[in-house]
Amino acid sequence: MSNLSQGCQGCRDGNPLPFDFTVAFHPIIDAHTHDVWGYEALVRGLQGQGAAHILSQVDDTTRYKFDQAARVKAIELAGQIFPKDGTRLSINFMPNAVYEPAACIRASLAAAARVRFAPERIMFEFTEDERMDDTAHIERIIAEYKRIGFLTAIDDFGSGYAGLNLLANFQPDLIKIDMDIIRNIDTSPARQAIVAAIGHIARTLGITIIAEGIETRAEFEILRAAGIRLFQGFYFAKPGIETLPKVPFLAGPPLEEAAQA
């Protein structure tokens, strides 16, 4: 049976997933304005177990259905608890679980319509940790998502299989620099040089950078000095399960005002 046929059957067989899950939301901070730019949706167990606990239960028979269910649950929860403004929802997806872009996105669009969540507020992240043997298929996915109005992003940039080839072939709206490159960047000239090079490429291509995995003030400050504006990490807040966590960082003045004080 072809992957497309397996995907269709997996989404339509009517059988529920053999496990349940929920979603946590992790803020992405705009350091210039001291606003929440968006939230990343992260799958969690019903007792708060991490994503690995859920993903370990996904196999070839449930991959398609799980991918659909995770998107729908994230959108429906966001529609209930997000502020009624332009705050974005970032959703991780498995490129190898999308058998036909236009067909596989229908459930997500229907969920967004039900809760009145504009597609332009949704960003789909795909990780370069997942091997992408069929690059033409990935290109079709991104083209379809952009046509609809979704933002697209490469997650964990710098950690996986494809590296710069993804930027050359797909040119997403955003890239998220992998936390292994971020870690202790304040004391690593090599990491600083790598981030500076990524920043130059991103600016040339018109791609926005998110620095993820920020854990210390020192990491944040040196990345902000490098021209990065969007940040995510435990330094700002931990994910909130079915809720939007408080972000103490936002209680301070915008950086432009602080610099003038």
N, C-alpha and C positions, 0 to 999 in steps of 0.2 A: 504494500500500500504506500502511496506517495505521501510526503510530508503534508501536502495540502489536504489530502483526503483524511489523514490522521487528525489534522488540526480541526477540520470541519466536524468530524465525528466526535472528537474530544470535547468540543464546545456544545454540541447539540444532543448528546446522548441522554441528557436529563438527569443523570446521576449526580448527587452532590459530591463535593470534595470529601475525602475521608478524614479531614481535619478541619478545624475552624481557626480563625485568626482575626486580629483586629489591626488597627493602624495607629502609629504614633506620628507626631508632627515635630520636625526639628527646624528652627528658624534660620533663615538666611538673612544676614544683616547688611544694610547699606550704611557703611561707616561714615559717609559724607553727610547724610541727612539724619542719621540716628533713627531710621525707620526699619521695620521688617519688610524686606523686599519680597519675601515669599517663605514658604515652608516646604520642606521635603517630606513626603509620606514614606514611612518605614514600617514594614510589616512586623507585627509582634504577636506572641502567643496571648491567649486570653488571660493567663496569669503573669503577663509581663515578660515572657521569655523573648530572647533576642531573635533577630531575623534568621540566624543560622538554624535555630530550632525548627522554624517553619520551613525554610528552604530545604532542609534535609529530608523532608517528607514529600517533596515534589519529585516526581519521576516522569518518565516518558508518557505515561498514561494520563497524567494530571497537569502537565506543563501548560498546555493551552488554556485549560479551564482556570487554573490558578492565576495565570497572567491576566485573563479577563476579569476574574473576581477581584483581584487586588486593585486593579484600576478603578473599577466601579465603586468598591468600598471607599477608596480614598476620595473620589470625587463626591460621593454622597455625604460623607462626613464633612468634607470641606464646605459643601453647600450649607450645612447646618451651623458650623461654628466659625467660619472665616468672617472677617469684617466685610461689609458690603462696599468694597472699594477695589482697587486694582491689585491687591495682594495675590501673588501667584502660588500655584500648587505645582510642586515638582514630583513627578512619578517615575520610578525606575521601571524599565521594561526589559524583557528578554528578547533581543532581536530574533533569536532562533525559535521563539514561540509565536512569532507573527508570520502566519503562512500566506496571508494576502492582505496587504495594508488597508485597503478600503473596507474589506469585509470585517477585519478584526477590530477596527476602530468604532464600529457601529454601536456596540454596547456602551462604550465610553461616551460617545456623543449623546446617546439617549439618556444616560445618567446625568450628564451636564445639563441637558435640557430640562430634566425633571426638577433639578434643584436650582435652575437658573444661574449656572456657573459658566461664564463666557469661555469658549475654547481658547481665546487669546490669553487667558490667565493660566493656562495649563502648559507646563514644560515637561517633556519626556526626556529622561536621561537613559542613555545606554552606556554600559561599561565596556572599556576595551579589554577587561579581564576575560570576557567571553570571546572565544575564538569565532571569527566571522569568515568562514570559508567562501560564502557567496556574497561578495561585496556588491554585486549588482542588485541583489535583494535588499541589502541595507540601504542602498541609494534610493530604491523605490519607496521604502518606508519613509525615509526622511523627506523625500519630495512630496509624498502624499500628506504627511503631517504639516509641512510648511504650507501646502495648498489650503489646508483646512484653517490654518492660523495658529497652530501650536508652535511653541518654542521647542527647540531641540538642543540637547547638551551631551557632551561626552563626559562621563563620570570617570573618576580615578585616572585622569590623564597623566601619562608618564609611567604607568605601572604594568601595562599589559602587552598584548600581542602586536597591535597595529601601529601604535605610536603616531608619528607624523603623517603616515599614510592616510589616517582617518581625516586629518585636516585637509590634506590635498584632495581627497576624493569627495568628502561630504560637506565640509565647511558648515558646522552647526552654528547656532546662535551663541552658545556659551561653551566653555570648557571648565571643568572642575579639576584643579591641580590636586593630584593624589597626596594624601596626608603623609606618606612616607617621604616625600620630597619636602613637605612643610616642616616635619618634625625637627626641632632644634635648629631651624634655619638661621636664627639669630647668631649662632656660633659657628656656622658652616659657610665659608666663602664659596665652596663648590655649589651648594644648594642655592645660594643667592645668585650665582652666575646662571644657573639653569633656569631659575624663575625669571631673571631678567631677559633671557633669550626667549622663553615662552611668551613673556609679555610683549616683546618686540614683534614676534610672529602674529600674536593675536591682534595687536593694534593694526598691523598691516592688512590683515584679512577682515577687520571689522568684527572681531569676535570678543565677547565679554568674558572676563575671567572671574571665577569664584574660587577663593582659597578655602578648602575644607579641612576639617580636622584641627582647627586652632585650639590649643590648650593653654597657652600662656600669653601674658601681655606682651612679652618680648617678641614672640612670633608674630603677633598681630601688628605691632608697631613697625617692624622691619618690612613686612609685606605691604602695609599701607604706604610706607615711604617709597616702595617700589611702584606705586601707582595703582595698586589693586583697591577696588572699592567694595566688592561684595565678599562676605565672609560667613563661614559656618563652622561651628565647633562647640565643644563643651565649655570653652572659656566664656561663651555668651550664655548658653543655656543647654540643658539636657532635653532630649525629646520628651514630649508630653503625650501619654497614651490617651487617644480620643479627646485631647484638649490642646490648647495653645499655651505653651509654657511662658511664664514671665521672663523677661530679659532685663536684668538689672543694668546692663550696659546702656540701655536706651534711656535711663533716667538722667544721664548727663547731657550737656549741650551738644549740638552738632559740632563736628570737629572744626569747621570754619569759625564758629563763634568762640570755641575754646582757644583757638590760636590767636584770636584778636583780644582776648581778655587780659 
